[in-house]
């Protein structure tokens, strides 16, 4: 990543942002700690994919309907206790400026990793030097506690909180770790090169120094959904094709109905945005691996090899729900059995080494976008008797309002402060 271009249409990072680059590092280091070294290994992106560049500015934030990339670095942040409204606005401006540059394959500032004074810390950490943009997308969201928490209305935006933005209710199978859940802000970074994804979170964490601190983060690999008809349906770590019936980017009607917040949904500043739900779902890999094939297929309701529904037909054929086990995953989750409710899935596999019992710490980092959080809540409650629940645990959770895309010369979330 090199070159000089004010991709954000602004003069550059704020003084606080530049100080963060000079003084930050602890939070960024924590973002990588314990996440597993697998993500920084061999890069599997094809050369044509690695050259992809997605614009940061536009009607919607990229990273929602964008063709799902191969790698993820997700991070949740909490604002510092003494931060004020100006700190929040300035942070979002700085994040937008740096994101607009990085998504174009540039460094976070014009001086970058090697163009500044030799006796000062570089603005950019430099591990993405020479790498292409790799289809990098950066998506920013606002959690319920940004609008109000135990300290009250910190930023004067309580009355602008979306009525539907509330902490998710408890679900069957929840064993949530508070340290791996929630957050005032979130950043979803996706790319076809894992080092490009890590570079983005690392530098955005540095920029936030003194204004926001990292709460938790998650690395992901091997997408478990698709948003483009050109993409093949991927597999999860249980070996089954995942997300066959996902909403695709070219289905404008479905996106308008199920994903994008409408003009009349309220509040006005969120129109064109969406709601993001993140769930860290641990898979009991060793237990699952001892289950016979026929039982695995009955649990999912699909053929393991081809992905076709057990009711017959090909993978893309709609399942005949009455022919599936009443508690199979497909029967309970499919929109035909849930009054047509759909969500846009954008999940990734994860592996974090072994746990204290010597078992694989692995699972699905589930991400979904929906017009109304009630869509996710309805579907998740429908899965309360899912046969799959015996083999999974929900250990992390969060919800954020994702504003519409920023306009050239502005920043993500600007409408919230109008």
N, C-alpha and C positions, 0 to 999 in steps of 0.2 A: 504494500500500500504506500503510494508516494504521490507527489504532485501537489500543486497549489491551486486550490479552487474554493471560493466561498460558497460551497454547495448549499448552505442554509440561508443565503441571502442576508446575512448579518456580518458585522465586522469581525466577530470572533467570540471566544469564550469570555465570560465575565471575569472580573478580577478574582472573585471567589472560586470560580471554576479553575482558573489557572493556579491559584493557591492549592486547590485540591489535588491537582496533578503533581504539584511539587511536594505536598505533605502526605498525600494519601498512599495507600499500599496495604495497610493492615486489613482493611475490609476486603480488598480484592484478593488478598492471599487466603482469607478465610473462605472465599467463594470457591476456591479450588481444593481446600483441605478436605480429605476424607471422601472426595467425590469419585475416586477411582481413576487410575491412569489410562484406562482403555481408550478414553475419548481422544487422547493426544497421540495415538498411534498412527498407523498407516492411513493415509487419506484416500478414501475410495471414490471420490467424485470423478465423473468423467470430465474430460477437458472442456466439452461444450457446456456442461452444467456449471463448471467453475467460472466460466466467463460471464454468467448471467448477472445482470445488475437490475435491482428493483428500486424504483424511486421511493424516497422517504415521504415526499409530499404528495397529496392527492385527496380525493373525496373520502376515502377510507384508509385506515392504517394498513400498511402491508404486513404480511405475516398472518393474515386471517384466511383469505381465500387464495393467497399465493400458493402455487404448487408446493406441497410439503417437502422440505429439504431433508437431508439425512441426519442432521445433528442439531441438538438443542442445548442452550444454556439458559436456564430460567432463574431469575433472582427476585426476591421480595425484600423491600426496604421499609424501614420505619424512619420517619422524620425525627430529627433531634428534639429533645424536650423543649429547648428554648428557642427553637426556630419560629419565624413569623411568616406572615403572608408574602412579604417580599422575598424571603429565602426560598419559599416554595415556587413562586413564579420564576425566579432567577434560575433555580435548579432545572425546571422544565425547559426553560430557554436554552440552557447549556446542554442538557441532554439532547434536545432536538438538533442543536447546531452540530454536535459531535456525531450524532446518529446519521444526519444527512450526509456528512462527509464519509463516514465509514461504510455506509451502504453503497457508496460510489467507488469504493476501493481506495479511499484516501485515508490519511492519518487524521487523528482527532483535531489537529490544528495545523496551521501553515508551517510552523517550525518543526513539528513532528518529533520523531525519535532522535534525529541527528542534526537538525538545523538550528538548534538553540545554543546558548552559551555552554561551553564545555564544563564550567564549574557549577552548573545548576542541573537539577534532575530534568530529564527530557520530558516534553509534554506527552509523548506517546511511548508506550512500553516497548514497541519495536518488534514483537514476535510475529507480526503480520507483514513486515516489510517483504516486498517481493511476491506476496500472495495476491491473488485476484479477489474480487468482491465475493465470489463463491455463493451467489444468490442470497447474500445476507439480508435479513429483515430484522427490524427492531420495533417491537410493539409495546406500548406503555399503557398501564392501567391504574385506576384509582380505587383503593379499598374503602370499606365502610368507615374505618377508623380515621381516614384522612379528613372526613367531614366533621366527625365528633368522636371524642373518646373520654376517658375519665377526667381529662384536663379541660373538657368543654370544647367550644368552637374556636379552635386555635387559629384558623385562617379566614374566619369570616365567611365560610361557605356552607354552614349547616343548613340554611334554607334552600340551598341548591343541590342538596343530596337527592339522588333518585330514590323515590319511595320504594322501589323494588330492590335496591342495593342493601341487603341485610345479610348478616352472617348466616351461612347455611344451617339448616336444622340438623339434628342428630339422625343418622341412618343406621339400619341394621348392618353390622360388620365394621362399624367405626371403632378404631383404636388409635385416635388421633394424638400426635405429639404436638403440643402447642409450639414448641421450638421449630417445627417444620410446617407451620400453618400460618395463614393470614399475612398481613402486612399492609402498611399505609399505601405503598406503591408497588407495582411489579413491572419487570421488564422481561419480555419473552424474546430471546434471540435465537433465530434459526439460520443455519447456513449449511452448505454442502461440504465445507471444510471445518472440522472441529476446532482447529486453532484460530480460525477467523471468529468463530462464535465465542470462544473463551476470551479472545482479545477484546471483543466488544464489551462484555460484562466487566472485565478487569478494568478497562479504562473509564467506563461509566461509573463504576464504584469509586475510582479515584476522584473523578470530578465531583461526586457527591460529598466528599470529605467535609466535615463540619456542618453539613446541612441535613444529611440522611445517612443512616448506617445500615449495612447489610443485616437482614434478619435471618434469611436462609437462602439456599440455592440448590439447584438440581441440574446435573448433566444428563442428557438423554442421547440415544443413538438409535438408528434403525427405525424410521418412522413406522407407526402402526395405523396409519390412515392415509387416504389420498384425497386431494381436492381437485384433481384433474383427470379427465378421461384417458389421457395419455399415460398415466401412471398405473402400474399393476397394483393390485391389492396386496399390501404387505402382510407379514405374519407377526404375531406376538410371541412372547417367550414360551407359551404353551404349545407353539407350533401351528396354531390355527390362523387362517386369514382373518384380518380384522378390518372393520369399517367398510364392508362391501356396499352397504346402502348409504354411504355418506353423501352429504350435499356437495355438489361439484361447483366449481367457480363459474361455469358457463350457464348455470341454472339460475338466471336472474330472478325468476318468479319465486323460487324456493328461498333464495337469499333474502328477498324482500319480506317474505312471509315469516321466516323462521330465524334469521340471523341479524339483520340490520334493525336498529331501533328506529321506529317511524316518527314522523313529524308530530303526530298526536299522542305518542306514548308518554312524553314528558321525561325529564325536563328538556327544553329546547336545545341546550348546549350539547346534549348527548345524541341528538338525531344524526343518523348516519354512522353511529358507533355500534357497540355491541356489549354484551356481558360475557366475561371470561370466568370459567370455573376450572380450577386445577385440583386434581386429586392424585396423591401418591398412593398407588395400590401395590402392596407387597404380594408377591406370588409365592406360595409354598411349593417351590419347585420340586424338591425331593419327594414330597407326598404325591404330587401330580404325576411324576415320572413313573410311579408304581401302579397307576391306574390303567386297566386294559383299554385298548383302542376303542372298542365298541362303546364302552362307558364314557370315554372322553367325548366321542362324537355325540352321544345322547345328551350329555351335559350341555354342549354348545348348540346342538341342533343342526350341525353342518358336517359334511364330509371333510376329513382332515386333509386329504390330498388335494382335491379340486376346489373345496370351499363351497360346493353346492349344498343347498338345504336338503336335509334328510327326507323332506317331503317329496323330493324329486326335482328334476330339471338341472339347469346349469347354474353356475355361481351367481350370475346376475338376475336369475329368475326370482320372482317374489316367492317366499315360502308359503306353503299352505299351513297356517298356524295350527289348525285343528289336528294335523297329522304328526305334530311334534309333541314331545313330552311337555306336559302342562307347565313344568318348572324349568324347561331348558332356557338357556340364555337368549337365544334368538326369539323364541316365542314371547318371552316377557319384555324384551327390549325393542322389538320391531314396531315401527310407527303404525302399522296396520292394526296392532292390538292396543294402541295408546291414543286413540282418537286423532291420528294423523300427526302427532307431535314429533318433531324432528329437531336435531341439533347438528351443528357442524363440528366434527371431531378432528383433533389435531394432536394425537398422542405420540409418545416415544417410549421405547424400551429403556430400562436402566439396569446397571449392575454396579454395586458398590462394594465388591469384595465379598468376604464371608462375615457372618455374624458370630457372636460369642459361642454358639453351639456348633460352629463349623459348617453351617448351612449357607447356601448362596443368598446374599442380600440382593435380591433382584425383583423386578416387576415392571409395571406399566406406569409411566407418568402421564396421566390422562388429562387432556386439555379439551375443552369444548367451548364453542361460541354460540350464543343464543340471544334472541331478541328480548326474552324475558327469562329471568332465573327460574321462574315457575316451571319452565319446560324441563330443565334438568332435574328439579326436585320431583316432578311427577314421574319421570322415567326412573330415577334412582329408587323411589319408593316402590315402583312396580317390580324392581329387582329384589325385593325383600325375601322372596322365596326361591331365588335363583339357585340352582344346583351348584353353580360355580362358587357360591359364597363359602363353601367348605374349603376352598383352596386359595382364597385371597383374603387380605385384610387392608382396609383403608387406613393409612397411617399419617397422611398429611392432607390438608384441605385449604382452599381459599377461594374468594370471589372478588372480582374487580370490575368496575365499569371502565370500558375501553372507549375513549372519546373518538370522534371521527378523525380523519387524517388532518394534518396541519397544512396550511396554505404556505406557499413560498414567502419567506420573510417573516413568518409567524412561528408558533410553536405548538406542540401537542397540548391540548387542554385549554387553549387560550379562551375559548368561549365560556369556560367556567367562571372566569374572572371579569367578564364584561359587565 
